[in-house]
């Protein structure tokens, strides 16, 4: 089995951060998707570390979560 790449670890860490904030707000993936203007499938892929987001999408997700964009990236660990 191969070790995950640095990129894979960042993707997973970012996804965990989005899920952490979403759950702290009591939002379902569906609710966040609606607030951010993306599909629920997209939120699921992001939270599982399977999809990178564009900066515009990052901003919309942060806005949907009710936080500043930098808060979504704050404290990311691999």
C-alpha positions as CSV (number, residue, x, y, z in Angstrom):
1,X,0.0,0.0,0.0
2,X,1.4,3.4,-0.9
3,X,1.5,6.3,1.5
4,X,-0.9,9.2,0.9
5,X,0.8,12.1,-0.8
6,X,1.2,15.5,0.8
7,X,-1.6,16.8,-1.4
8,X,-3.9,13.9,-0.3
9,X,-3.3,14.8,3.3
10,X,-4.1,18.5,2.8
11,X,-7.3,17.5,0.9
12,X,-8.4,15.3,3.8
13,X,-7.4,17.9,6.4
14,X,-9.4,20.6,4.6
15,X,-12.4,18.3,4.3
16,X,-12.3,17.5,8.0
17,X,-12.2,21.3,8.8
18,X,-15.2,22.0,6.6
19,X,-17.1,19.1,8.3
20,X,-16.0,20.2,11.8
21,X,-17.4,23.8,11.3
22,X,-20.5,22.5,9.5
23,X,-21.3,20.1,12.4
24,X,-20.6,22.8,15.0
25,X,-23.2,24.9,13.3
26,X,-25.7,22.0,13.3
27,X,-25.9,22.0,9.5
28,X,-26.5,19.0,7.3
29,X,-24.5,18.7,4.2
30,X,-27.7,19.5,2.3
31,X,-28.2,22.7,4.2
32,X,-24.6,23.8,3.7
33,X,-24.8,23.0,0.0
34,X,-27.9,25.1,-0.3
35,X,-26.4,28.0,1.5
36,X,-23.1,27.8,-0.5
37,X,-24.9,27.3,-3.9
38,X,-23.2,23.9,-4.6
39,X,-24.5,20.4,-4.7
40,X,-24.7,18.1,-1.6
41,X,-22.5,15.7,-3.6
42,X,-19.8,18.4,-3.9
43,X,-19.9,19.0,-0.1
44,X,-19.6,15.3,0.5
45,X,-16.6,15.0,-1.9
46,X,-14.9,18.0,-0.3
47,X,-15.4,16.6,3.2
48,X,-14.0,13.2,2.2
49,X,-11.0,14.9,0.8
50,X,-11.8,13.9,-2.8
51,X,-12.2,17.3,-4.4
52,X,-10.2,20.5,-4.4
53,X,-12.2,23.7,-4.4
54,X,-11.7,26.9,-6.3
55,X,-11.2,30.1,-4.3
56,X,-14.7,31.3,-5.3
57,X,-16.2,28.0,-3.9
58,X,-14.1,28.3,-0.8
59,X,-15.5,31.8,-0.2
60,X,-19.1,30.6,-0.8
61,X,-18.7,27.7,1.6
62,X,-17.2,30.0,4.3
63,X,-20.1,32.4,3.7
64,X,-22.6,29.5,4.0
65,X,-20.9,28.5,7.3
66,X,-21.1,32.0,8.6
67,X,-17.3,32.4,9.0
68,X,-14.6,34.4,7.3
69,X,-12.8,32.5,4.5
70,X,-9.6,32.3,6.5
71,X,-11.4,30.5,9.3
72,X,-11.9,27.5,7.1
73,X,-8.2,27.3,6.5
74,X,-7.1,28.2,10.0
75,X,-5.3,25.4,11.9
76,X,-5.2,22.9,9.0
77,X,-2.9,20.0,9.8
78,X,-1.9,17.3,7.5
